Each structure stands twice: as structure tokens, then as C-alpha cells.
Amino acid sequence: MADNDNIDSIGLSRRTVLAGLGAVGVASAGAGLGTTAYFNDTESFDGNTLTAGQLDLLVDWQQTYDFGEGNQFVSAHPDHDGDGEQSIEIDGEVFTYSDFPDEDDEDSNGANLPILDCETIPPLSEADFGTDPVTGEAMETLVRLTDVKPGDSGEITFSLHLCDNPGYIWMQAANVDDDGGTETEPELTVDPDNLGDLGDAIEAKLWYDEDCDNVYDGAEPVDIMLTLDFSGSMLYDQFDGVVSEDNITVGGTTYDETTKIDLVELGTRQFVDYLESQGSDVQVGVTYFDGEGSGDTEPRTGLLQPLTADLDDVDDALDGLRKKLANVVSGTNNDPDIDDSDADPFSNASGIATGTYIGEGVNDAQAELDANGRGGVEFRNIVLSDGESFNGTGSTQFADPVDAADDARAASPNPATNVYTISVGSANDAVLSSMAGPAGGPGGDPSFFNDIDDPLVIPSVFGNLAAQTGQEKIIIEGSLADVLDELESGDGIPLDGNRATPYGELADPADDENRDPFAGDGVMHCVALEWELPIGVGNEVQGDALGFDLGFYTEQARHNDGAGVQSA
């Protein structure tokens, strides 16, 4: 197969095709930026046999445009009332994108809707492309702006939801047409051949918009606590701690089987490695929580690593979590650093403590933030559990996890903290969802809650959270022509399902071991494209027109290595 067109010419189903082309100009001339967009949901198996419909890639978006009067909503999907602002009505309740992020307004928090998932995103056939905010004309394509002037800018954040099966995703462009368009006297004076100069003149940036807010975010100082479930069900097969019989290598150690705590170690160490590689201004600490045995007088919770800016120390603390967990839940001292336990997942674990003290773990983490957190920085507490919070068989009263999280988010008694929760497998989703929310805000915020049915997804969730902590990763920045050239080349730009891994979308091969597929669990991943026609652009672009297709292509991860169609 020689080009992107072949992807759609051999029986693969396009979800839809959006067509259109505008005209661009300067001064009094008409101007426009036109694109079309198509979205694929296909998969590939060994032997170059392609089958459509086994893999479902759903896409929603919010598009904005600034023509000198501030950002305006242009189009969105879904958009239940057709006003250009992303919104949806579910069971009689309307969910809306909210206002634009405003650094002078702490209550301003615009973002693509986290409630959208594989069950709620409408088909693209129902998309409303809105109206050109300058001309008032209906737009028949994703972008059809017909009076763009120097100084104008726009942005689209696409939310990708891969459903049912893990898969690799590429972003693509096709049918790029940079045309000289209408000949005007001012343009011909500087561009007598009336060449298509618009793509080179427009400045563009493509990046992973981790918080899906249509704005590129740089790095900010953050203090983070990782609050980890150390209960027996994270390790022992007797309590469903073994995820698969496939071996796993973590930190240079290979185990014959994969357990939940192995995946937590892999994910948290990638989290820390990513922050270190980015030079992030962070402190990180680690707390753990288990339950309570019949002879205990207090819950088995504690501080595994105090807050520190030395991320090598944090990595060391996270090394060998399988053994450290076993020391807590089955050792005689209940101390992660005293080697007195059997860490074999298939050993008899009937004597371990019962209960999961999520609330106590949250309180320990908040106490550390209060004692050693820095002033004037953001606080985050990332809580992972695979169980329910209850008292167990001992006598100690446990802290209610929802109350503990409410206190954590509030300014008192602890520093106001963003609480992120990760619910693994059989965990109590209702409790962990209620705990999740922003500092100073209520719980139950879906953008702070990660629901994992398959524990194998744990590392990618920590990867996404790491990417939200550092500055958002730019895939390519330059002229729009440069961006489109990369998107049109070969299979397009291979996207990475785990941004915490050291993968270069343009420099590294698509089948690089550090490129991860996207988990087929409907989790929202956002990719954004921003463009601006600079104030200083000359008359050479007057009357020019630019058109192109944008698309996303996915193929199933199973039986594929991510190399893509071109290598088939």
C-alpha cells in the first residue's frame, strides 16, 4: 500500500466524510481556512487482512476561533442545542463545556466533557458544524472560515475514545490543497505567480491536550502524594491479585506472573521517571494502606516515602513493591522495609488482614502534604484502590474515605488538594468517584476519576496523570504546511497511548517498544491543533485557499506491533 488513500480503498468503512474548501485573504479580500475530516474505526491482523467494525473509535471535539474579539465557540460534537459549545443531554440533565479558562477567574474551567464515553457519544452523522462567526454562514465541514484576517487564530481539541479493544491510533491528513485562489492586484505585486502561500504563512501547533481544555499548558510546580492500596488482593492469587500468567519485568526484575501490584509499580515508576525526564518542578511522596488484623490495635497504613524533590529516592521507594506489600500484609512486623514475609502470589494468604483503610491512607498523605508541602504550589493526591473501605475484624475505627477526601479538597484541616482516584477491578466505584475532585471543589468530578476494569491499563493511567503534571507534550510545531506534511506522510503521525514513556512521534518508528497502544476502555485522550495567521503576514496570501482532510486511523493492538498499514 503506497499512501493513505489505500486505507479507504480496500473496503474499510469510513465513519463519515466531511468536504469543503474556503478562500483566504488579507485586508478587504475574503479569507478562509477550509478542512474536511474523516474518522476511521478499523483494525488490522497478521497477514494484511483488514476487517472493519471490530474496533470502535469515537471522536468528539470543541472548536474555537478568535477574530479579534476573544475566543468564540465555532462548532462542537456533541452540541445538543447547536450553539457551537459542546453539550449533551443525558436522562434530562444537560452537561456543558462551561466557559473558557480564565487565569483571572478561579472558577473558570472550560474543558471537553469528561462524561462523554463509548455509551454517550452520538454518531458523527448527527454532528452540527455550526456557523462562521464572522459571516454567519452555515459551515458544512469541520472548518469552513471564509474571512480570515492576519491576527486571527483558532483551535480544535479532539477527544478520542477507543472502545472494546486496545489499539494503535494515527492522526492523518490527506488531499492537502494550498491554492493561490483569487488573483488580486496587491497579491500579484509580491506574488506574480499567485502561488499557494497560506500553509507556509499559518503558524500551527499539534499537541496532547491532557486536560482537554483547548489551551496549551506549560509546567507548574506541584507537590504529589501517591496513595497506594497495599491489601492482599493486590498480590495474592487467593484474593484475585494475579492478573495473568504472563511474566512481567519491572525495574530489572522479572516475575513469572503479573499481579496488580506489579502493574502499580510499573506505572508509578514510569510516572516518576517521566517527571524527572521533563525536569518538572515537583515533590513526590508515597503512602500505603492495608486493612486490620484481629490482633491489631491500629490500621496498617504508613508513609513509604516522605515528600522529596529527589525523584531517584522516590523511584527507590517504589522498587520491589511486591515484597514491600507482602511485608505489610503477611509479615509479623507489618513494616514494608522488614523482610519477614512470603511474596509468592500463590502462597497461603488466609491469615492476612481484612479490610481496606482508604480513608486512613488519604489522611496520612494529607498530613505529609501539610507538614512538608511547599507554599504556593498545587497539591495532588493520587489514590489507587482495588477494594472497598471497611473496618475489618479489629477494634480500631477507620476514617471514612469520602470524609477524608472532602477534608483533603478543602482548605482546612489540610492544604486544599486535587484528589485523583483510580478504581481497579472490583473496587467500590461509587466511593472512589465521590472522593475525586478539584481542590476547593466538590467530589464526584468525572475528570478526576479513573475507572479501570482491566488492571493491565494501570500503567497507562499513571502515564496520563504524569503527562497532566508536566507541561503538555508538543508533537510538532511550525507552519501549518509542516504539520500537514507530517500528517500526510506514510500512515500519518503515530500517537502514543502512554505519554510517560519516552517516545518521539516524529523521530521514532511507529513500532518502537516505547509506543503504547490506547486501552480499549473508552478513556478520553485529547489531541489539539492550534493555528494562527500572524499579524505581519504579507499580501502574498491574499485570496489564497487551503483545504485538507483530517482523520484518525486505528488498528487493533492484538496481532499487530504498531508498525501500521504501510509496513503490512
C-alpha positions in Angstrom: 0.0 0.0 0.0 1.5 3.3 -1.1 -0.5 6.0 0.6 -3.3 6.9 2.9 -5.9 6.7 0.2 -5.4 2.9 0.1 -6.6 2.7 3.7 -10.0 3.7 2.5 -10.0 2.0 -0.9 -9.9 -1.7 0.2 -13.3 -2.0 1.9 -12.6 -0.3 5.2 -15.5 1.7 6.4 -15.3 5.5 7.0 -17.5 6.7 9.7 -18.2 9.8 7.6 -16.6 12.2 5.1 -16.8 15.9 5.5 -15.9 18.1 2.5 -15.3 21.7 1.9 -12.9 24.4 0.8 -12.7 28.1 1.7 -10.8 31.2 0.5 -8.2 33.2 2.4 -7.3 36.8 2.1 -5.8 39.9 3.6 -7.2 43.5 4.2 -10.5 43.7 2.4 -10.2 40.5 0.5 -12.3 37.5 1.5 -10.4 35.0 3.6 -10.9 31.4 4.8 -9.4 28.2 6.1 -11.2 25.1 5.0 -10.7 21.5 6.1 -12.5 18.2 5.8 -12.4 15.5 8.3 -12.9 11.7 8.3 -12.7 9.2 11.1 -11.9 5.6 10.8 -12.5 2.7 13.1 -10.7 -0.3 11.6 -8.4 -3.0 12.7 -5.6 -5.0 11.2 -4.5 -8.6 11.8 -1.4 -10.5 10.7 -1.3 -11.4 7.0 -2.6 -8.0 6.0 -6.2 -9.0 6.4 -8.2 -5.9 7.3 -11.6 -6.0 8.9 -13.9 -3.1 9.7 -16.2 -2.8 12.7 -14.3 -4.9 15.3 -12.8 -1.8 16.8 -14.8 1.4 17.6 -13.0 4.8 17.7 -15.4 7.6 18.8 -14.5 11.2 18.4 -15.9 14.4 19.9 -14.5 17.9 19.7 -14.7 21.6 20.6 -13.6 24.2 18.1 -12.8 27.9 18.9 -12.0 30.9 16.8 -10.6 34.3 17.7 -11.1 37.0 15.1 -10.1 39.9 17.3 -13.0 39.7 19.8 -11.7 36.9 22.0 -12.3 33.2 21.7 -15.7 32.3 20.2 -17.3 28.9 20.1 -17.5 27.7 16.5 -18.6 24.1 16.5 -18.6 21.1 18.7 -19.7 17.5 18.8 -21.9 16.7 20.5 -23.8 20.0 20.6 -27.4 19.3 21.7 -28.6 22.9 21.1 -26.5 23.9 18.1 -24.8 26.9 19.7 -21.2 25.8 18.9 -20.5 24.9 22.6 -20.0 21.3 23.4 -23.1 20.0 25.3 -25.2 16.9 25.7 -28.4 16.0 27.4 -28.4 12.7 29.3 -31.5 11.5 31.2 -32.9 15.0 31.2 -29.7 16.6 32.6 -27.7 19.0 30.4 -23.9 18.8 30.6 -22.0 21.8 29.1 -18.4 22.6 28.2 -18.5 25.6 30.6 -16.8 28.9 30.0 -13.3 29.5 28.7 -10.4 29.0 31.1 -9.6 32.5 32.6 -6.5 32.9 34.7 -8.2 35.8 36.5 -11.2 33.7 37.3 -10.5 30.7 39.6 -14.0 29.3 38.9 -13.4 29.3 35.1 -12.8 25.8 33.9 -13.7 25.0 30.3 -12.9 21.5 29.0 -14.3 18.9 26.7 -16.9 16.9 28.6 -15.4 14.1 30.7 -18.9 12.5 31.0 -18.7 11.5 27.3 -17.8 7.9 26.8 -18.5 4.9 24.5 -22.1 4.9 25.6 -23.0 8.5 25.2 -21.1 10.0 22.2 -23.5 10.4 19.3 -22.5 9.2 15.9 -20.8 11.7 13.6 -23.8 11.7 11.3 -25.5 13.8 13.9 -22.7 16.4 14.1 -23.6 20.1 13.7 -20.7 22.1 12.2 -22.1 25.4 13.3 -21.8 28.8 11.6 -18.9 31.0 10.7 -18.9 33.6 13.5 -17.8 36.4 11.1 -20.1 35.8 8.1 -22.9 34.0 9.9 -22.9 31.4 7.1 -23.5 27.7 7.9 -20.4 25.6 7.9 -20.8 22.3 6.0 -17.4 21.0 7.1 -15.4 20.8 10.3 -13.7 24.1 9.4 -15.0 26.5 6.8 -13.9 30.0 7.7 -14.3 32.4 4.8 -13.0 35.8 6.1 -9.7 35.0 7.9 -7.5 38.1 8.5 -4.0 38.5 9.8 -4.1 38.1 13.6 -6.9 35.6 13.5 -6.4 32.2 15.3 -8.3 29.1 16.0 -8.1 25.8 17.8 -9.7 22.3 17.8 -9.4 19.8 20.6 -10.3 16.3 19.6 -11.3 13.8 22.3 -10.5 10.2 21.3 -12.3 7.3 22.9 -11.3 3.8 21.8 -13.9 1.2 22.7 -13.9 -2.5 23.2 -10.2 -3.4 22.3 -6.8 -1.8 22.7 -5.5 -0.3 19.5 -2.8 1.9 18.0 -4.0 5.3 16.7 -2.6 7.5 14.0 -3.6 11.1 13.1 -3.6 11.7 9.4 -4.1 14.3 6.7 -4.9 13.8 3.0 -5.9 15.8 -0.1 -3.9 18.9 1.0 -4.6 21.7 -1.5 -2.7 25.0 -1.0 -4.1 27.1 -3.8 -3.3 30.6 -4.9 -7.0 31.3 -5.2 -8.4 34.6 -6.3 -5.9 36.9 -8.0 -5.8 40.4 -6.5 -3.6 43.3 -7.5 -1.9 43.6 -4.1 -1.0 39.9 -4.1 0.2 39.8 -7.7 2.6 42.7 -6.9 4.5 40.5 -4.4 3.5 37.1 -5.8 3.2 37.4 -9.6 2.7 33.6 -10.0 -0.2 33.6 -7.5 1.3 30.6 -5.6 -0.4 28.9 -2.6 1.4 30.5 0.3 -1.2 30.1 3.1 0.1 26.8 4.5 3.6 28.3 5.0 2.2 31.5 6.4 0.0 30.0 9.1 1.7 29.1 12.4 0.4 25.8 13.9 1.0 23.5 16.8 -0.2 20.0 17.4 -0.1 18.6 21.0 -1.6 16.3 23.5 -4.2 18.4 25.4 -4.1 16.3 28.5 -6.8 18.2 30.4 -8.8 18.7 27.2 -9.3 22.4 27.8 -8.4 23.8 24.3 -5.3 25.6 25.8 -1.7 24.5 25.7 -0.4 24.3 29.3 3.2 24.7 30.4 4.6 23.1 33.6 3.7 24.4 37.0 5.2 23.5 40.4 3.3 20.6 42.1 3.6 18.5 45.2 2.2 15.0 44.8 1.3 12.1 47.1 0.8 8.6 45.6 -1.6 6.8 48.0 -1.5 3.1 47.2 -3.5 0.1 48.1 -1.3 -2.5 49.9 -4.1 -5.0 50.6 -3.6 -8.7 49.9 -5.9 -8.6 46.8 -3.2 -6.6 45.0 -0.8 -9.5 45.2 -2.2 -12.9 46.2 -3.9 -15.2 43.8 -6.2 -16.4 46.6 -7.8 -12.9 46.6 -7.6 -12.3 42.8 -4.3 -10.4 42.9 -2.9 -12.3 39.9 -3.9 -10.6 36.7 -2.4 -13.1 34.2 0.2 -15.9 34.0 2.3 -13.8 31.6 5.6 -12.7 33.0 6.4 -9.1 33.7 9.7 -7.2 34.1 9.7 -4.2 36.5 12.8 -2.3 37.4 15.1 -5.1 36.1 13.3 -7.9 38.0 11.2 -10.4 36.0 8.3 -12.3 37.7 6.7 -15.4 36.3 3.2 -14.0 36.6 1.7 -10.5 36.6 -0.1 -9.1 39.7 -1.9 -5.8 40.3 0.9 -4.5 42.5 3.5 -5.2 39.7 1.4 -3.1 37.4 1.2 -0.3 40.0 5.0 -0.4 40.4 5.5 -0.3 36.7 3.0 2.7 36.3 4.3 4.7 39.3 7.9 4.3 38.4 7.1 5.4 34.8 5.3 8.3 36.4 8.3 9.4 38.4 10.8 8.7 35.5 8.7 10.9 33.2 8.6 13.8 35.7 12.3 13.6 36.1 13.0 13.5 32.4 10.9 16.6 32.0 12.7 18.5 34.7 9.4 19.0 36.4 9.3 21.3 39.5 7.8 18.6 41.8 8.0 16.9 45.1 6.6 13.4 45.3 5.8 11.2 48.3 4.2 7.8 48.8 1.8 6.4 51.4 0.2 3.0 51.6 -2.9 1.5 53.2 -3.9 -2.1 54.1 -6.5 -3.3 56.5 -6.5 -4.5 60.1 -5.9 -8.0 61.6 -7.8 -9.3 64.6 -4.8 -8.7 66.8 -4.0 -5.2 65.5 -4.8 -2.0 67.5 -4.4 0.3 64.6 -4.8 0.1 60.8 -1.8 -0.9 58.6 -1.1 2.4 56.9 2.0 4.4 56.7 4.5 6.6 54.8 6.6 4.7 52.3 8.5 7.8 51.1 8.3 11.3 52.5 7.8 14.2 50.1 11.1 14.9 48.3 12.3 16.6 45.2 14.9 13.8 44.8 12.9 11.6 42.4 15.7 8.9 42.5 14.7 8.4 46.2 11.1 8.0 45.2 12.0 5.5 42.5 14.0 3.5 45.1 11.0 3.5 47.4 8.8 2.2 44.7 11.3 -0.6 43.8 10.1 -4.0 44.7 6.5 -3.2 45.7 5.6 -6.8 45.6 7.9 -7.7 48.5 7.1 -4.5 50.4 3.4 -5.1 50.2 3.9 -8.7 51.4 5.9 -7.5 54.4 2.9 -5.3 55.4 0.1 -7.8 54.8 1.6 -11.1 55.8 4.7 -10.2 57.8 4.9 -10.3 61.5 6.0 -6.7 61.8 3.7 -5.1 59.3 6.6 -3.0 58.1 7.3 -2.6 54.3 11.1 -2.5 55.0 11.4 -5.6 57.2 11.8 -8.7 55.1 9.6 -11.2 57.0 7.0 -12.4 54.6 6.2 -14.7 51.7 5.7 -12.7 48.5 4.8 -15.7 46.4 1.4 -14.8 44.9 0.3 -18.5 45.2 1.2 -18.9 48.8 -1.4 -19.4 51.5 -2.7 -15.9 52.3 -5.6 -16.8 54.6 -4.0 -15.2 57.6 -3.7 -11.7 56.2 -5.5 -8.7 57.5 -9.0 -7.9 56.3 -10.4 -4.5 55.3 -9.0 -1.7 53.3 -8.3 1.6 55.0 -8.6 4.0 52.1 -9.5 6.9 54.3 -6.6 6.4 56.6 -4.2 6.4 53.6 -5.7 9.7 52.4 -5.2 11.2 55.9 -1.6 10.0 56.0 -0.9 11.6 52.6 -2.6 14.9 53.6 -0.6 15.0 56.8 2.6 14.7 54.8 1.5 17.5 52.4 0.6 19.6 55.4 4.0 19.0 57.1 6.3 19.1 54.2 4.5 20.6 51.2 5.8 23.8 49.7 3.9 27.1 49.9 2.2 28.5 46.8 2.2 25.3 44.7 -0.5 22.9 43.6 -1.2 19.8 45.7 -2.3 16.5 44.3 -3.2 13.2 46.0 -3.5 10.2 43.6 -5.4 7.4 45.3 -5.5 3.9 43.9 -7.5 1.0 45.3 -8.9 -2.3 44.2 -11.2 -2.8 47.2 -13.9 -1.4 49.5 -13.2 0.6 52.6 -14.5 -1.1 55.8 -13.4 -1.8 59.3 -12.2 -5.4 59.1 -12.1 -7.6 62.2 -10.1 -5.4 64.5 -11.2 -2.8 67.0 -9.9 0.5 65.5 -12.4 2.8 64.0 -11.4 3.7 60.4 -11.7 7.1 58.7 -14.5 7.3 56.2 -12.8 7.7 52.8 -15.3 10.2 51.4 -15.0 12.4 54.5 -11.2 12.1 54.3 -11.3 13.2 50.6 -13.7 16.1 51.5 -11.2 17.3 54.1 -8.3 16.9 51.6 -10.0 19.0 48.9 -11.0 21.7 51.5 -8.5 24.3 52.7 -8.9 23.1 56.3 -7.8 20.9 58.1 -5.2 20.1 55.4 -3.9 22.1 52.4 -6.5 22.2 49.6 -5.6 19.3 47.4 -6.8 17.9 44.0 -7.8 14.4 44.7 -7.5 11.9 41.8 -8.8 8.4 42.3 -8.1 5.2 40.4 -10.7 2.4 40.8 -9.3 -1.0 39.8 -11.4 -4.0 39.1 -13.8 -4.8 41.9 -13.2 -1.6 43.8 -16.1 0.4 45.1 -16.6 2.8 42.2 -19.2 4.9 44.0 -16.9 5.6 46.9 -13.8 6.4 44.8 -15.9 8.5 42.4 -17.3 10.5 45.3 -13.8 11.2 46.5 -12.5 12.6 43.3 -12.5 16.3 42.6 -10.5 19.6 42.5 -9.1 21.5 45.4 -11.7 23.7 46.9 -14.4 21.9 44.9 -16.9 19.1 45.4 -16.3 15.4 44.9 -17.8 13.3 42.1 -15.9 15.1 39.3 -15.5 12.6 36.5 -12.4 14.3 35.2 -10.6 13.3 38.4 -11.9 9.7 38.5 -10.3 6.8 36.6 -12.4 3.6 36.4 -10.3 0.6 35.3 -11.9 -2.6 34.6 -8.7 -4.3 33.3 -5.7 -3.9 35.7 -3.4 -4.1 32.7 -4.4 -0.4 32.0 -2.9 0.8 35.3 0.4 1.9 33.8 -1.2 4.0 31.0 -3.5 5.7 33.6 -0.4 6.7 35.6 1.2 7.8 32.3 -1.8 10.1 31.6 -1.6 11.6 35.1 2.1 12.2 34.7 1.5 14.0 31.4 -1.1 16.2 33.1 1.5 17.0 35.8 4.3 18.2 33.5 4.0 20.5 30.5 1.8 19.2 27.8 3.7 17.4 25.1 4.0 19.1 21.8 4.0 16.7 18.9 5.0 19.2 16.2 5.2 23.0 16.0 5.9 25.1 12.9 4.0 26.2 9.8 0.6 24.5 9.1 2.3 23.2 5.9 4.9 21.4 8.1 2.2 19.9 10.3 0.1 18.7 7.3 3.2 17.3 5.6 3.9 15.1 8.6 0.2 14.1 8.9 0.1 13.2 5.2 3.3 11.2 5.1 3.0 7.4 5.3 0.4 6.4 7.8 0.4 9.8 9.4 1.7 10.7 12.9 1.6 7.7 15.3 0.1 8.7 18.6 1.2 7.3 22.0 -1.3 5.8 24.4 1.1 6.5 27.3 2.8 9.8 27.2 5.0 8.9 30.2 7.1 6.6 28.0 10.0 8.2 26.1 8.5 8.0 22.6 9.1 10.5 19.8 6.2 10.6 17.4 8.3 12.1 14.6 11.7 10.7 15.3 10.9 7.1 16.5 9.4 4.3 14.4 5.8 3.5 14.8 6.6 0.1 16.2 9.0 1.4 18.8 8.7 -0.5 22.1 8.1 2.7 24.0 5.0 3.5 22.0 1.9 2.1 23.8 -1.5 1.3 22.3 -4.5 3.1 23.6 -6.5 1.0 26.0 -9.9 0.0 24.6 -11.8 1.2 27.7 -13.2 4.4 26.4 -10.9 6.6 28.4 -10.7 10.1 26.9 -7.4 11.2 25.3 -7.3 14.6 23.7 -5.2 15.9 20.8 -5.3 19.6 19.9 -4.5 21.6 16.7 -3.9 25.3 17.1 -3.4 27.8 14.2 -2.7 31.5 13.8 -2.3 33.8 10.7 0.3 36.2 12.1 -0.3 40.0 12.1 2.8 40.6 10.0 1.9 38.3 7.1 2.2 40.0 3.7 -0.1 40.3 0.7 1.3 37.1 -0.8 -1.5 35.1 0.9 -4.3 37.5 -0.2 -7.1 35.4 -1.8 -5.3 32.1 -1.2 -7.3 29.0 -0.2 -6.2 26.0 1.8 -8.0 22.7 2.1 -7.2 19.4 3.7 -8.7 16.3 5.2 -8.0 15.3 8.8 -8.5 11.8 10.1 -7.8 9.3 12.8 -7.0 5.7 12.0 -6.8 2.8 14.5 -5.9 -0.8 14.3 -6.2 -3.4 16.9 -3.1 -3.9 19.1 -3.5 -7.7 19.3 -1.6 -9.4 16.4 -0.1 -6.0 15.5 3.1 -4.3 16.6 2.0 -0.7 15.8 4.1 -0.6 12.5 0.9 0.4 10.6 -0.6 -0.2 7.2 2.5 1.0 5.3 4.6 -1.9 6.7 1.9 -4.6 6.0 
